[in-house]
Amino acid sequence: MKDLLQVQDYLFSHFDVGDWEGEEEQVAETLNELIHFAWDLLPDDLDCETIDEIINGIWEHLRGDMALLDAEFEELTDWVTQYVHSSLDEQM
């Protein structure tokens, strides 16, 4: 069902992320890269509701977390991989 959705619908602008003391563009860019990364991990036949929950959950978990600025990108993608896989396991 992934073909019924578009990853662009989940992306953030620097206006969407809130106040990050001048780092809003970096936070939005990192978050969008993580969303694209997660999108690629999702199975094509996954239902739209589950995709929505997983992708939106990334922001819910990382909102206000300085890791978006301080962590290495590889650490963040490792977290996203674990988050997506555990979310998919919960759905099964």
URWO-V8148 format. One record per pair of residues at least 24 apart in sequence whose ideal C-beta (glycine too) atoms are under 10 Angstrom apart, sorted by the first residue. I is the first residue (numbers start at 1). J is the second residue. If there is no record, write none. Layout:
<<I	J> <I	J>>
//
This chain:
<<1	42> <1	43> <1	44> <1	45> <1	46> <1	47> <1	48> <1	49> <1	50> <1	51> <2	39> <2	42> <2	43> <2	44> <2	45> <2	46> <2	47> <2	48> <2	51> <3	44> <3	45> <4	47> <4	48> <4	51> <5	39> <5	42> <5	46> <5	48> <5	51> <5	52> <5	55> <6	39> <7	32> <7	35> <7	36> <7	38> <7	39> <7	40> <7	42> <7	51> <7	55> <8	32> <8	35> <8	36> <9	52> <9	55> <10	35> <10	36> <10	38> <10	39> <10	51> <10	52> <10	54> <10	55> <10	56> <10	58> <10	59> <11	35> <11	36> <11	39> <11	55> <12	59> <16	59> <17	59> <17	62> <17	63> <17	64> <17	68> <18	63> <18	64> <19	64> <20	64> <20	66> <20	68> <20	69> <21	69> <23	66> <23	68> <23	69> <26	68> <26	69> <27	62> <27	63> <27	64> <27	65> <27	66> <27	68> <27	69> <28	68> <29	68> <30	62> <30	67> <30	68> <30	69> <30	71> <30	73> <30	76> <31	58> <31	59> <31	62> <31	63> <31	68> <31	76> <33	73> <33	76> <33	77> <33	80> <34	58> <34	59> <34	62> <34	68> <34	73> <34	76> <34	77> <34	79> <34	80> <34	83> <35	59> <35	80> <37	73> <37	76> <37	77> <37	80> <37	81> <37	84> <38	77> <38	80> <38	81> <38	83> <38	84> <38	87> <39	84> <40	84> <41	77> <41	80> <41	81> <41	83> <41	84> <41	85> <41	88> <42	84> <42	87> <42	88> <43	88> <46	88> <46	91> <47	91> <49	91> <50	87> <50	88> <50	90> <50	91> <53	87> <53	90> <53	91> <54	80> <54	83> <54	84> <54	86> <54	87> <54	88> <54	90> <54	91> <55	84> <55	87> <57	83> <57	84> <57	87> <58	83> <58	84> <58	87>>
//
